Amino acid sequence: MMTTGKRTLKILCVTLYFLVSYFSGPALCQKDAKEDGLPNIILVLLTGVRNTESIADPTHQYFPNLWNEMLKEGVLYSDLVDINYEFHMPAFNAINTGGSYNKDTKITAPSISQYVRKKYSLPATKLWTIGHWWLNDCVYETKDYSRDTYPCEITFMDLKFSPELKTILTRQELVSFNNYQKVLKGLATQEFDFILWDGMSEGIYQIFIKKIMPVFKPKLVLYVMDDPDSAHYDSFSRYVLTLKRCDERIFEIWRTITNDKFYKGKTYLFVCIDHERNPYYMQHSENAYDNPSHVWMYVYGPGVKRGKIINRPIKHTDIFATIADITGIKTNKIEGKVLKDCFI
């Protein structure tokens, strides 16, 4: 017959086992030895933000956290030049592949996510593309980098979720996004709905900050915040409101990676703009070849200088080159150069 002392010890052991299992999270989130030495990288890309409402605004009313808090701990490149067609795709292409491509060019180069995933043999849940419906469509399969090297994804307009994500969403979350999906299918024939746009964007962000980051602990994230694209529907007040919202979200991401044990001291954060907008603010400009778009990028992470503003011109292809250098991957010939002057 089991004594009281042995029974107590067994209960304690079983309790400890369940506590360790619970707080360790799902098996798919356990750290793999292949990840050792690979830093975490989160790149946030904002769609169509003018300098006049951001870094060139003397009041910094729409990006107060970036300017007043984050810049103290990082570097701001004030002249990110977009010399291609002023649209989302050329910037996505350059960041993803390291090359300059027009928006309609078929690409036969792997993405930075594919390079990293293959080198480190990572599961898809360690790499994420989030936000824009064309983000992964910029990159086509190649002989050495087929579809099985793609990362997980959440696309915004057509609401595609990776199967891995659905396993951790609540029933309520799935129902909500299924309802959004039904409305989105008819959006092309309806008047633009700001409430729907805001709700979709906020829902995806909450999934990222409260589910993807703490549960999957991704090593590489390309996150496109589409909110500023509401400018296309001619409401300046809504456009600048989205900028403040993006600033708040980026600041929350920044605070997470500066405080969370998994991310602290091991994570790089890049925040940049894909292109500017025309003088009226509402549309893209098509004359970027003759009149290049000048936007900006913020960089934070281990070894990055603090409180530094660098005014020299850089390109979106330089972002690819820098991430490739940080992750230690060997790539095909690329156009960009490593941003060495942002490091100590």
Order of alpha helices (4+ residues) and beta strands (2+ residues): alpha-beta-alpha-beta-alpha-alpha-beta-beta-alpha-alpha-alpha-beta-alpha-beta-beta-beta-beta-alpha
